[in-house]
Amino acid sequence: MSFKNGLVATFLAGTLAITLGLTDSASAAKKKLTYEQAYAKCKSIIDKEGTPGTSTQSNVRYTRGAACMKKYGYRL
């Protein structure tokens, strides 16, 4: 009985390791935007007409811009 439990545990550990390995390599394949590219993309999103909640108030634009830049891995 313990041999069967060990076999199942080994199988589950191997499956988990393979899954995590594939996930890591897939996320590493995404190309990170440069700071300038991320800034331009975020600025175009914020400047786009019809974006809900975007007003001309500078604090709202700054907060939304900072959140967008953080999504791409940068800080303002």
N, C-alpha and C positions, 0 to 999 in steps of 0.2 A: 504494500500500500504506500509506503513512503517513497519508493522508486517512482511511482506514478505521480505523486505530488511534486517531486523534484523535477520530473520531466515537464509537467505543466508549468511550473514556476520558471524553468529555463526557457520554455517556449514564449511565455508572456514577456519575460525580460528581453529576449531577442527581438520580439515584435515591437516592443516599446523603443528599443535602441534604433531599430531601422526607421521607425516612424519619425523619431526626433531627428535623425540624420537627414532624411529626405526633406523635412520641413526647414531645417537650417540651410541646406544648400539651395532650396527654392527661394528663400528670403534673401540670401546673399546674391542671387542672380539679378535682383532689382538694382538698377543703377541709381545712385543717389544724385539728386540735383545739386548743382553748385549753389552757393548763397545767392548769387545774382539771378540765376534761373528761378530759384524758389521765390525770391522777392518779386520778380516780374510776374510770376504765375499768381501769387497771392494778391498783388496789386490789381491785376486784371480781374480777379474774382470779386474783389471788394468794390472796384469801380463799375462793375457790370450793373446795368440798369435792371431794376426789378428784383434785386436781391433783398429778401425780406429782412427787416430789422436794420438795414444799413442806412444810416442817416448821415448828415453832413457834420455831425458833432465829432470833434477830433478824438474824444475819449472812446467813443464807440468804434471808430475806424482803427484806432491804435490797438484796442483789445482784440478785435477780430483779426487784425493783421498779425499780432503776436501769436494768437492761437493757430493761425494758418502756418506761420513759419515754424512753430513748434512741431506741427504735424510732419514737416519735412526734416526735422532734426536740428533746427537752428533757433537761436535766441536773438531777440532784438537788442 
